[in-house]
Amino acid sequence: MQHAHGRRIFLITVAVVLAAAFTCSSAAPGPFPLSSLPAAADRLIRSGLKDLHDGLYGKAEETFRAAAEAAPGDPAPTLFIAFAYWWRTIQDRSDRTLDEPFLAAVNEVVATGERRLEAAPDDLRVLTCVGTAHILRSQVEGMRRNFFKASQEARRGKKTLAAALELNTEYTDALFGLGAYNYFTERIPGLARGLLFMPRGDAELGLRQLKAVAESDAYFSTDGRLLLALICGSRDEQCYDDALAHLKVALEKNPKSPLVLGSIGGLKMRLGYYREAVRALEEALAAAVGDDVERADQRRILKLYLAEALAADWRLDQALGALQAVGDGSLLPARERKVFEHVAAEVSQKEGVTGVDAAAVVPAKNPGGTRLADRVQAALAAHDKGHDPEAFALLGAAAEAYPTHPLPPFLLGRWHFEQGHFAEAERELTEAQKRAENPPAWMAGWIELYRGLAQKALGHRKAAEAHFRAASEIRRFRSAERGLLELQAGHAPHGRCRP
């Protein structure tokens, strides 16, 4: 398991890359030393960034390469080539095939930028490019667990960006990078920061700096919104409504962006609002139009996460249909392959199927003749049709026939809760918890959440808080942060994340 200081360095470098990588194509008016890109290269970089915001990383890379041809010897287009590699790398950190071309692009930025700085050492734009390149290199070193090297490169990047800001305190691009650095370096534990020789940051200042960029008319304000959403929706800040607000602003600037819509769906999943997550992911899927290979791959991944949301929302037949549309899960990238397997297993578990390979559930729903599965699936079908007395009777009989299995009382508790029968829900969920020796994360988490919500409705505040806290600590529970949200009782912990 990665040590805490390693995770923090990764967060620092990710954030500063997000911030600083957007600093090299714009120009600020005024008597400051500032070179400019050829207009054709600038247009291509802007177009490539739009593709990135749509999640089309390969197309963005092609456009950035065209920009490099339009501005030979300029570090900016090559930086954005590296940035396109970076986006794909963080999608699957286990895939190292992009490391070599990524680092080659970063090294070229540093080399070309430093040559230009020899002739014009105060060039704001090139300073920011070189500083960003150091941060990019730092991110890769941190991701590969070379934390000392990562800290060295982060310091170099911060120093270079600070030099640019000294030349022009209103240079928004440099302010963006320093804002991210200020925020995340304060979050490193003091001992780790000392060991890594990292100067202390200022989280509140960093957030103000990032907001200034996001609220401006800067060309890359969208990325500021995405970074703020990442920060505000983290466990450090727990400002989930503010994170959603930042994503909605980003969506206004990038209508129908599959990337932004997918991010909204992902945050809704973490908070346990599965129906809303399904809607966001369906919108993202509808927006991912196009016949090219990259769009097809994007739709396939979105279908997978839609299947996850549908399974979480107990729309099991639809979840299986979405998994079937994904196709062969073994051909997915490593991270998505695990999601595929977990969703298939979850559908199987929720239908009461036991002793079955999760992958076998995907091609065709087959309860395998198990009596528990027959009873549970019959109860689910009756509930879906609105025949609740029949559904409750079937589950009651299943609970008696299988006195050690937690699924029947869990479902009874869930349905009682939905109907506002909170005391009955608490009784059934307590029974489910007694029976569940090693429950899957989705069941363990929702037992605690439902019990907390039931106790809250019954006016038992301290008991409710204990359940919410327990839910927030369950490993691999996709909606653990719903427990943190409920503990806030409708009040965010502070206002500094507010848009």
C-alpha positions as CSV (number, residue, x, y, z in Angstrom):
1,M,0.0,0.0,0.0
2,Q,1.4,3.4,-0.9
3,H,2.6,5.5,2.0
4,A,0.7,8.7,2.9
5,H,3.5,11.0,1.9
6,G,3.7,9.2,-1.5
7,R,0.0,9.8,-2.1
8,R,0.4,13.4,-1.2
9,I,3.3,13.9,-3.6
10,F,1.2,12.3,-6.3
11,L,-1.6,14.8,-5.6
12,I,0.7,17.7,-5.6
13,T,2.2,16.8,-9.0
14,V,-1.2,16.0,-10.5
15,A,-2.7,19.3,-9.4
16,V,0.2,21.4,-10.4
17,V,0.3,19.7,-13.8
18,L,-3.4,20.4,-14.2
19,A,-2.7,24.0,-13.3
20,A,0.6,24.8,-14.9
21,A,0.2,22.8,-18.1
22,F,-2.2,25.4,-19.4
23,T,0.1,28.3,-19.2
24,C,2.0,28.4,-22.4
25,S,-0.3,29.5,-25.2
26,S,-1.8,32.7,-24.0
27,A,-0.3,36.2,-23.9
28,A,-0.9,39.0,-21.5
29,P,-0.8,42.7,-22.5
30,G,1.7,45.0,-20.9
31,P,5.4,45.9,-21.0
32,F,6.5,42.4,-19.9
33,P,8.9,40.2,-21.8
34,L,6.5,37.9,-23.5
35,S,7.0,36.0,-26.7
36,S,4.0,34.8,-28.8
37,L,3.1,31.7,-30.8
38,P,2.3,31.9,-34.4
39,A,-1.5,32.4,-34.8
40,A,-1.9,29.0,-36.5
41,A,-0.1,27.2,-33.7
42,D,-2.2,29.0,-31.1
43,R,-5.4,28.0,-32.8
44,L,-4.3,24.4,-33.0
45,I,-3.4,24.3,-29.3
46,R,-6.8,25.7,-28.4
47,S,-8.5,23.1,-30.6
48,G,-6.5,20.3,-29.0
49,L,-7.4,21.5,-25.5
50,K,-11.1,21.3,-26.5
51,D,-10.5,17.7,-27.6
52,L,-9.0,17.0,-24.2
53,H,-12.0,18.4,-22.5
54,D,-14.1,16.0,-24.5
55,G,-11.8,13.1,-23.5
56,L,-10.4,12.6,-27.0
57,Y,-6.8,12.3,-26.0
58,G,-5.5,10.8,-29.2
59,K,-7.1,13.4,-31.4
60,A,-5.7,16.1,-29.1
61,E,-2.2,14.8,-29.5
62,E,-2.5,14.8,-33.3
63,T,-3.6,18.5,-33.1
64,F,-0.8,19.4,-30.8
65,R,1.7,17.8,-33.2
66,A,0.3,19.9,-36.0
67,A,0.9,22.9,-33.7
68,A,4.5,21.9,-33.3
69,E,4.9,21.8,-37.0
70,A,3.4,25.3,-37.2
71,A,5.8,26.6,-34.5
72,P,9.1,24.7,-34.9
73,G,11.5,25.1,-32.0
74,D,8.8,26.5,-29.6
75,P,8.4,24.6,-26.4
76,A,4.6,25.1,-26.0
77,P,3.2,22.6,-28.6
78,T,5.5,19.9,-27.3
79,L,4.4,20.6,-23.8
80,F,0.8,19.9,-24.8
81,I,1.9,16.7,-26.5
82,A,3.3,15.6,-23.2
83,F,0.2,16.8,-21.5
84,A,-2.0,14.6,-23.8
85,Y,0.2,11.6,-22.8
86,W,-0.2,12.6,-19.2
87,W,-4.0,12.5,-19.4
88,R,-3.9,9.0,-20.8
89,T,-1.3,7.8,-18.2
90,I,-3.4,8.8,-15.2
91,Q,-6.3,6.9,-16.6
92,D,-4.4,3.7,-16.0
93,R,-1.3,4.1,-13.8
94,S,-0.4,0.5,-14.4
95,D,0.1,1.1,-18.1
96,R,3.8,2.1,-18.6
97,T,3.8,2.1,-22.4
98,L,3.4,5.8,-22.6
99,D,6.2,6.6,-20.1
100,E,9.0,6.7,-22.7
101,P,7.3,9.1,-25.3
102,F,5.9,11.1,-22.4
103,L,9.3,11.8,-20.9
104,A,10.9,12.3,-24.3
105,A,8.3,15.1,-25.0
106,V,8.9,16.7,-21.5
107,N,12.7,16.6,-22.0
108,E,12.3,18.3,-25.3
109,V,10.3,21.1,-23.7
110,V,13.0,21.7,-21.1
111,A,15.8,21.7,-23.7
112,T,14.1,24.0,-26.2
113,G,12.8,26.3,-23.5
114,E,16.2,26.6,-21.8
115,R,17.8,27.5,-25.2
116,R,15.3,30.3,-25.6
117,L,15.8,31.5,-22.1
118,E,19.5,31.9,-22.7
119,A,18.6,34.6,-25.2
120,A,15.6,36.0,-23.3
121,P,15.8,34.9,-19.6
122,D,12.7,36.9,-18.7
123,D,10.3,35.5,-21.3
124,L,7.1,35.0,-19.2
125,R,5.6,32.4,-21.6
126,V,8.8,30.3,-22.0
127,L,9.5,30.4,-18.2
128,T,6.0,29.0,-17.6
129,C,6.6,26.3,-20.2
130,V,9.9,25.2,-18.6
131,G,8.4,25.3,-15.1
132,T,5.5,23.2,-16.2
133,A,7.8,20.7,-17.8
134,H,9.6,20.2,-14.5
135,I,6.2,19.6,-12.9
136,L,5.2,17.1,-15.5
137,R,8.5,15.2,-14.9
138,S,7.8,15.4,-11.2
139,Q,4.4,13.8,-11.6
140,V,5.8,10.9,-13.5
141,E,8.5,10.3,-10.9
142,G,6.0,10.5,-8.1
143,M,3.6,8.1,-9.9
144,R,6.5,5.6,-10.3
145,R,7.3,6.1,-6.5
146,N,10.6,8.0,-7.0
147,F,9.4,10.6,-4.5
148,F,12.7,12.3,-3.8
149,K,13.2,13.0,-7.5
150,A,9.5,14.1,-7.7
151,S,10.1,16.6,-5.0
152,Q,13.2,18.0,-6.7
153,E,11.4,18.5,-9.9
154,A,8.4,20.1,-8.1
155,R,10.7,22.6,-6.4
156,R,12.3,23.5,-9.8
157,G,8.9,23.9,-11.4
158,K,7.6,26.1,-8.5
159,K,10.7,28.2,-8.5
160,T,10.4,28.8,-12.3
161,L,6.7,29.7,-12.1
162,A,7.4,32.0,-9.2
163,A,10.0,33.8,-11.3
164,A,7.4,34.3,-14.0
165,L,5.0,35.7,-11.5
166,E,7.6,38.1,-10.1
167,L,7.8,39.7,-13.6
168,N,4.1,40.2,-13.7
169,T,2.0,39.6,-10.6
170,E,-1.2,39.6,-12.7
171,Y,0.0,36.9,-15.0
172,T,-2.9,34.5,-14.5
173,D,-1.3,31.5,-16.0
174,A,1.6,31.4,-13.5
175,L,-0.9,32.2,-10.7
176,F,-2.8,29.0,-11.6
177,G,0.2,26.8,-11.2
178,L,1.3,28.4,-7.9
179,G,-2.2,28.2,-6.6
180,A,-2.3,24.4,-7.0
181,Y,1.2,24.1,-5.5
182,N,0.2,26.3,-2.5
183,Y,-2.9,24.2,-1.9
184,F,-1.4,20.7,-2.1
185,T,1.9,21.3,-0.4
186,E,0.2,22.4,2.8
187,R,-1.6,19.1,2.8
188,I,1.6,17.1,3.1
189,P,2.3,16.0,6.7
190,G,5.1,18.1,8.2
191,L,7.6,15.2,8.7
192,A,7.2,14.1,5.1
193,R,7.5,17.7,3.8
194,G,10.7,18.0,5.8
195,L,12.1,14.8,4.5
196,L,11.3,15.8,0.9
197,F,12.6,19.4,1.4
198,M,9.2,20.8,0.3
199,P,8.5,24.4,1.4
200,R,5.2,24.8,3.1
201,G,2.3,26.1,1.1
202,D,-0.9,28.0,1.9
203,A,-4.1,26.1,1.1
204,E,-6.4,29.0,1.5
205,L,-4.3,31.2,-0.7
206,G,-4.0,28.4,-3.2
207,L,-7.8,28.1,-3.4
208,R,-8.2,31.8,-3.9
209,Q,-5.6,31.8,-6.7
210,L,-7.3,28.9,-8.4
211,K,-10.7,30.6,-8.2
212,A,-9.2,33.7,-9.7
213,V,-8.2,31.8,-12.7
214,A,-11.5,29.7,-12.9
215,E,-13.6,32.9,-12.6
216,S,-11.6,34.8,-15.2
217,D,-12.1,34.8,-19.0
218,A,-8.8,32.9,-19.3
219,Y,-8.8,30.4,-22.1
220,F,-8.3,27.5,-19.8
221,S,-10.7,28.4,-17.0
222,T,-12.5,25.0,-17.6
223,D,-9.5,23.2,-16.3
224,G,-9.5,25.4,-13.2
225,R,-13.1,24.4,-12.6
226,L,-12.1,20.7,-12.9
227,L,-9.2,21.1,-10.5
228,L,-11.4,22.9,-8.0
229,A,-14.0,20.2,-8.3
230,L,-11.3,17.6,-7.6
231,I,-10.1,19.5,-4.6
232,C,-13.6,20.4,-3.2
233,G,-14.9,16.9,-3.6
234,S,-11.9,15.3,-1.8
235,R,-11.9,13.9,1.6
236,D,-9.7,16.7,2.8
237,E,-12.4,19.4,1.9
238,Q,-15.6,17.4,1.9
239,C,-17.4,20.2,0.0
240,Y,-19.4,18.0,-2.2
241,D,-22.1,20.5,-3.2
242,D,-19.4,23.0,-4.1
243,A,-17.6,20.4,-6.2
244,L,-20.8,19.7,-8.1
245,A,-21.3,23.5,-8.6
246,H,-17.8,23.8,-10.2
247,L,-18.6,20.9,-12.5
248,K,-21.8,22.5,-13.6
249,V,-20.0,25.7,-14.4
250,A,-17.5,23.7,-16.4
251,L,-20.4,22.0,-18.2
252,E,-21.9,25.4,-19.1
253,K,-18.6,26.3,-20.9
254,N,-18.3,22.8,-22.5
255,P,-21.9,21.8,-23.2
256,K,-22.4,18.0,-23.6
257,S,-18.8,17.3,-22.7
258,P,-18.6,13.5,-22.0
259,L,-15.7,14.1,-19.7
260,V,-17.5,16.7,-17.5
261,L,-20.8,14.7,-17.6
262,G,-18.9,11.6,-16.6
263,S,-17.2,13.4,-13.8
264,I,-20.6,14.5,-12.5
265,G,-21.8,11.0,-12.7
266,G,-18.8,9.7,-10.8
267,L,-19.3,12.2,-8.0
268,K,-22.9,11.3,-7.7
269,M,-21.9,7.7,-7.4
270,R,-19.6,8.5,-4.6
271,L,-22.4,10.2,-2.8
272,G,-24.9,7.3,-3.3
273,Y,-27.2,9.3,-5.6
274,Y,-27.3,6.5,-8.1
275,R,-30.4,7.6,-10.1
276,E,-28.8,11.0,-10.7
277,A,-25.5,9.2,-11.6
278,V,-27.4,7.1,-14.2
279,R,-28.8,10.3,-15.8
280,A,-25.5,12.0,-16.0
281,L,-23.8,8.9,-17.5
282,E,-26.6,8.4,-20.0
283,E,-26.2,12.1,-21.1
284,A,-22.4,11.5,-21.4
285,L,-23.0,8.4,-23.5
286,A,-25.4,10.3,-25.8
287,A,-22.9,13.1,-26.2
288,A,-20.1,10.8,-27.2
289,V,-21.0,10.8,-30.9
290,G,-18.7,9.9,-33.7
291,D,-17.6,6.9,-35.7
292,D,-13.9,7.1,-35.0
293,V,-12.2,4.4,-32.9
294,E,-11.5,6.7,-30.0
295,R,-15.2,7.7,-29.7
296,A,-16.1,4.0,-29.8
297,D,-13.7,3.2,-27.0
298,Q,-15.1,6.1,-25.0
299,R,-18.6,4.9,-25.4
300,R,-17.6,1.4,-24.3
301,I,-16.1,2.8,-21.1
302,L,-19.1,5.0,-20.4
303,K,-21.4,1.9,-20.9
304,L,-19.3,0.1,-18.2
305,Y,-19.8,2.9,-15.7
306,L,-23.4,3.2,-16.6
307,A,-23.7,-0.5,-15.8
308,E,-22.1,0.1,-12.5
309,A,-24.6,2.9,-11.7
310,L,-27.6,0.8,-12.8
311,A,-26.4,-2.2,-10.6
312,A,-25.9,0.2,-7.6
313,D,-29.5,1.4,-8.2
314,W,-30.8,-2.2,-8.3
315,R,-31.8,-2.0,-11.9
316,L,-30.2,-5.3,-12.4
317,D,-31.6,-6.3,-15.8
318,Q,-30.6,-3.0,-17.3
319,A,-27.1,-3.4,-15.7
320,L,-26.7,-6.7,-17.4
321,G,-27.8,-5.3,-20.7
322,A,-25.2,-2.5,-20.3
323,L,-22.5,-5.1,-19.5
324,Q,-23.5,-7.1,-22.6
325,A,-23.1,-3.9,-24.7
326,V,-19.6,-3.5,-23.3
327,G,-18.6,-6.9,-24.7
328,D,-15.6,-8.9,-23.6
329,G,-14.5,-7.5,-20.3
330,S,-11.1,-9.2,-20.6
331,L,-10.2,-6.8,-23.4
332,L,-10.7,-3.7,-21.2
333,P,-7.9,-1.7,-19.7
334,A,-6.8,-3.0,-16.3
335,R,-8.8,-0.6,-14.2
336,E,-12.0,-1.0,-16.2
337,R,-11.5,-4.7,-16.3
338,K,-11.8,-4.8,-12.5
339,V,-14.9,-2.6,-12.6
340,F,-16.4,-5.0,-15.1
341,E,-15.7,-8.0,-12.8
342,H,-17.0,-6.2,-9.7
343,V,-20.3,-5.1,-11.4
344,A,-20.9,-8.7,-12.7
345,A,-20.3,-10.1,-9.2
346,E,-22.5,-7.4,-7.6
347,V,-25.5,-8.3,-10.0
348,S,-25.0,-11.9,-9.1
349,Q,-24.9,-11.2,-5.4
350,K,-28.0,-9.0,-5.5
351,E,-29.9,-11.7,-7.4
352,G,-29.0,-14.2,-4.7
353,V,-26.8,-16.3,-7.0
354,T,-24.0,-18.0,-5.1
355,G,-21.1,-20.2,-6.1
356,V,-21.1,-18.8,-9.7
357,D,-18.2,-17.2,-11.5
358,A,-19.1,-13.5,-11.8
359,A,-18.2,-13.4,-15.5
360,A,-20.8,-16.1,-16.2
361,V,-23.5,-13.7,-15.2
362,V,-22.8,-11.4,-18.1
363,P,-23.8,-13.3,-21.2
364,A,-27.2,-14.4,-19.9
365,K,-28.9,-14.1,-16.5
366,N,-29.0,-17.6,-15.1
367,P,-29.8,-18.3,-11.5
368,G,-28.4,-21.8,-11.9
369,G,-31.5,-23.3,-10.2
370,T,-30.6,-22.1,-6.7
371,R,-33.7,-21.7,-4.6
372,L,-32.5,-18.6,-2.9
373,A,-31.9,-16.9,-6.3
374,D,-35.4,-18.1,-7.5
375,R,-37.1,-16.5,-4.5
376,V,-35.1,-13.3,-4.5
377,Q,-35.5,-12.7,-8.2
378,A,-39.3,-13.4,-7.9
379,A,-39.5,-10.9,-5.0
380,L,-37.5,-8.3,-7.0
381,A,-39.8,-8.8,-10.0
382,A,-42.9,-8.4,-7.9
383,H,-41.5,-5.2,-6.3
384,D,-40.7,-3.8,-9.7
385,K,-44.3,-4.3,-10.7
386,G,-45.6,-2.6,-7.6
387,H,-46.9,-5.9,-6.0
388,D,-45.3,-5.2,-2.6
389,P,-47.4,-7.5,-0.5
390,E,-46.3,-10.4,-2.7
391,A,-42.7,-9.2,-2.7
392,F,-42.6,-8.9,1.1
393,A,-44.1,-12.4,1.5
394,L,-41.6,-13.9,-0.9
395,L,-38.7,-12.3,1.0
396,G,-40.1,-13.3,4.4
397,A,-40.2,-16.9,3.3
398,A,-36.7,-16.7,1.9
399,A,-35.4,-15.3,5.2
400,E,-36.9,-18.2,7.0
401,A,-35.7,-20.8,4.5
402,Y,-32.1,-19.4,4.6
403,P,-31.7,-18.2,8.2
404,T,-28.0,-17.5,7.8
405,H,-28.1,-15.5,4.5
406,P,-28.2,-11.7,4.9
407,L,-29.7,-10.8,1.5
408,P,-33.4,-11.4,2.3
409,P,-33.5,-9.2,5.5
410,F,-31.3,-6.6,3.8
411,L,-33.9,-6.2,1.0
412,L,-36.7,-6.2,3.5
413,G,-34.9,-3.5,5.4
414,R,-34.3,-1.5,2.3
415,W,-37.9,-1.7,1.2
416,H,-39.2,-0.8,4.6
417,F,-36.9,2.2,4.6
418,E,-38.2,3.4,1.2
419,Q,-41.8,3.1,2.5
420,G,-41.0,5.2,5.6
421,H,-41.3,2.3,8.0
422,F,-38.1,3.2,9.9
423,A,-38.4,1.0,12.9
424,E,-39.1,-2.1,10.7
425,A,-36.2,-1.1,8.5
426,E,-33.9,-0.9,11.5
427,R,-35.1,-4.3,12.7
428,E,-34.5,-6.1,9.4
429,L,-31.1,-4.4,8.7
430,T,-29.9,-5.3,12.2
431,E,-30.8,-8.9,11.4
432,A,-28.9,-8.6,8.0
433,Q,-25.9,-7.3,9.8
434,K,-25.9,-10.2,12.3
435,R,-26.0,-12.7,9.4
436,A,-23.3,-11.0,7.3
437,E,-20.0,-12.4,8.4
438,N,-18.1,-11.1,5.4
439,P,-20.5,-9.0,3.3
440,P,-19.6,-7.4,0.0
441,A,-18.7,-3.7,0.4
442,W,-22.0,-2.5,-1.2
443,M,-24.1,-4.4,1.4
444,A,-21.9,-3.5,4.4
445,G,-22.0,0.2,3.4
446,W,-25.7,0.4,2.8
447,I,-26.6,-1.5,5.9
448,E,-24.8,1.3,7.8
449,L,-26.2,4.1,5.7
450,Y,-29.8,2.8,5.8
451,R,-29.5,2.2,9.6
452,G,-28.1,5.7,10.0
453,L,-30.9,7.3,7.9
454,A,-33.5,5.3,9.8
455,Q,-32.2,6.4,13.2
456,K,-32.0,9.9,12.0
457,A,-35.7,9.8,10.9
458,L,-36.5,8.3,14.4
459,G,-34.7,11.2,16.1
460,H,-31.8,9.2,17.4
461,R,-29.0,11.6,16.3
462,K,-26.0,10.0,18.1
463,A,-26.9,6.5,16.9
464,A,-27.3,7.9,13.3
465,E,-23.9,9.5,13.4
466,A,-22.3,6.3,14.5
467,H,-23.7,4.5,11.5
468,F,-22.7,7.3,9.1
469,R,-19.2,7.2,10.5
470,A,-19.0,3.5,10.1
471,A,-20.2,3.7,6.5
472,S,-17.5,6.3,5.7
473,E,-14.8,3.9,6.9
474,I,-15.8,0.7,4.9
475,R,-13.1,-0.2,2.4
476,R,-14.0,-0.5,-1.2
477,F,-17.5,0.9,-0.6
478,R,-18.1,3.1,-3.6
479,S,-20.4,5.5,-1.7
480,A,-18.4,5.8,1.6
481,E,-18.5,9.6,1.2
482,R,-22.2,9.6,1.6
483,G,-21.5,8.9,5.3
484,L,-19.4,12.0,5.5
485,L,-22.0,14.0,3.7
486,E,-24.7,12.8,6.2
487,L,-22.4,13.7,9.1
488,Q,-22.4,17.3,7.9
489,A,-26.2,17.5,8.5
490,G,-26.6,19.8,5.5
491,H,-23.8,22.2,6.4
492,A,-20.5,22.2,4.6
493,P,-17.5,22.3,6.9
494,H,-16.4,25.7,5.5
495,G,-17.0,28.1,2.7
496,R,-13.7,28.5,1.0
497,C,-14.6,26.0,-1.8
498,R,-17.8,27.9,-2.7
499,P,-17.8,29.1,-6.3
